[in-house]
Amino acid sequence: MAYLELKNVSKSYGEGKNKTKVLSDINLEIEEGEFVAIVGFTGSGKTTLVNLIAGLIKPDEGDIIFKGNPVEGPAHERGVIFQNYSLLPWLNVYNNVSMAVNEVFKKSSKEEKDQRVKNYVNMVNLSPAIHKKPQELSGGMRQRVAVSRALAMNPELLLMDEPLSALDALTRGNLQEEILKIWSHHKRTALLITNDVDEGILMADRIIPLNPGPNATLGPQFKINIERPRDKTELNKLPEYKTLRNSIIEYLMDIGNQRSSKQSEHTYELPDLQPVIKTGFSRRIF
Ligand SMILES: Nc1ncnc2c1ncn2[C@@H]1O[C@H](COP(=O)(O)OP(=O)(O)OP(=O)(O)O)[C@@H](O)[C@H]1O
């Protein structure tokens, strides 16, 4: 049995006529220690997929099994880094991270917890801002706090929902490296949602496209057999990198085009409405 398994998972939102199936028949297996990236189109259901694995929402059909047990709610062993940093605005950087550390490492001494918080804040280069509150930080800095907080909780499975998409290239590169260091040194398992194929190739063992929704399904996997550690500049020179990148992008473009041509074939019935002509206005509005 795989470390994480999704079996025929489907999820809809809404009721009756307004019901939309966002994810349909999702099957996914991730082995312990693997780093998997899901690349997908905007609105295809990537966050829904992360929320399901995190246990924040429940599937309508299918099973999500983590380490042999069904996922029935959120747990510290499955840590999430969200796209929008979700920090507590009234707490400073130290306290935002320490709240999470205190929750997970209840039995550790005060000194150990303090050290842990400081280490992880330092890891994202925010030590000089450790006493600042979120509103005093830039968007990139806030996202770094969120990354630091999630990593400090030492989750066994790290779920990342486009955590770096709003960052500048330099910060993004640094955090990619930090996440990879933690993943490999601590032998973690990671699932990264990204809209950046290059980020996926740099970080993951496999890339799996999430086809456009509604009824989004997972596409074929692309294995990344490029030796680690991978260097961004060196990657660009590798012929296997270029081939892989082109195949993934071609797949995504094809599937995107197919979806848009299907949508344009669709005809919509308009309601047969008669215009209502109002007469006898008693007042002019200008
Ligand atoms: N709680 C909800 N209730 C109703 N519809 C929802 C809900 N959450 C998401 N949706 C809809 O489901 C679809 C998929 O949303 P989701 O956020 O999972 O996609 P995404 O791929 O993460 O999007 P993005 O790339 O914009 O972050 C969208 O059409 C969205 O409007």
PDBQT file of the ligand as one rigid body, heavy atoms in Angstrom, charges set to zero:
ROOT
HETATM    1  N1  LIG A 301     -16.260  26.262  -1.158  1.00  0.00    +0.000 N 
HETATM    2  C1  LIG A 301     -16.596  26.340  -2.423  1.00  0.00    +0.000 A 
HETATM    3  N2  LIG A 301     -17.882  26.466  -2.791  1.00  0.00    +0.000 NA
HETATM    4  C2  LIG A 301     -18.252  26.534  -4.095  1.00  0.00    +0.000 A 
HETATM    5  N3  LIG A 301     -17.383  26.489  -5.125  1.00  0.00    +0.000 NA
HETATM    6  C3  LIG A 301     -16.078  26.369  -4.821  1.00  0.00    +0.000 A 
HETATM    7  C4  LIG A 301     -15.614  26.291  -3.462  1.00  0.00    +0.000 A 
HETATM    8  N4  LIG A 301     -14.265  26.175  -3.476  1.00  0.00    +0.000 NA
HETATM    9  C5  LIG A 301     -13.904  26.176  -4.778  1.00  0.00    +0.000 A 
HETATM   10  N5  LIG A 301     -14.973  26.293  -5.581  1.00  0.00    +0.000 N 
HETATM   11  C6  LIG A 301     -14.981  26.293  -7.053  1.00  0.00    +0.000 C 
HETATM   12  O1  LIG A 301     -14.352  25.090  -7.474  1.00  0.00    +0.000 OA
HETATM   13  C7  LIG A 301     -13.493  25.336  -8.581  1.00  0.00    +0.000 C 
HETATM   14  C8  LIG A 301     -12.076  24.886  -8.232  1.00  0.00    +0.000 C 
HETATM   15  O2  LIG A 301     -11.579  25.720  -7.204  1.00  0.00    +0.000 OA
HETATM   16  P1  LIG A 301     -10.116  25.546  -6.586  1.00  0.00    +0.000 P 
HETATM   17  O3  LIG A 301      -9.870  26.699  -5.679  1.00  0.00    +0.000 OA
HETATM   18  O4  LIG A 301      -9.982  24.187  -6.039  1.00  0.00    +0.000 OA
HETATM   19  O5  LIG A 301      -9.235  25.662  -7.913  1.00  0.00    +0.000 OA
HETATM   20  P2  LIG A 301      -7.694  26.043  -8.087  1.00  0.00    +0.000 P 
HETATM   21  O6  LIG A 301      -7.202  25.214  -9.208  1.00  0.00    +0.000 OA
HETATM   22  O7  LIG A 301      -6.980  25.944  -6.800  1.00  0.00    +0.000 OA
HETATM   23  O8  LIG A 301      -7.823  27.561  -8.503  1.00  0.00    +0.000 OA
HETATM   24  P3  LIG A 301      -6.655  28.699  -8.566  1.00  0.00    +0.000 P 
HETATM   25  O9  LIG A 301      -5.711  28.275  -9.623  1.00  0.00    +0.000 OA
HETATM   26  O10 LIG A 301      -7.435  29.923  -8.951  1.00  0.00    +0.000 OA
HETATM   27  O11 LIG A 301      -6.061  28.788  -7.190  1.00  0.00    +0.000 OA
HETATM   28  C9  LIG A 301     -13.607  26.808  -8.909  1.00  0.00    +0.000 C 
HETATM   29  O12 LIG A 301     -14.549  26.955  -9.941  1.00  0.00    +0.000 OA
HETATM   30  C10 LIG A 301     -14.140  27.424  -7.625  1.00  0.00    +0.000 C 
HETATM   31  O13 LIG A 301     -14.921  28.553  -7.899  1.00  0.00    +0.000 OA
ENDROOT
TORSDOF 0
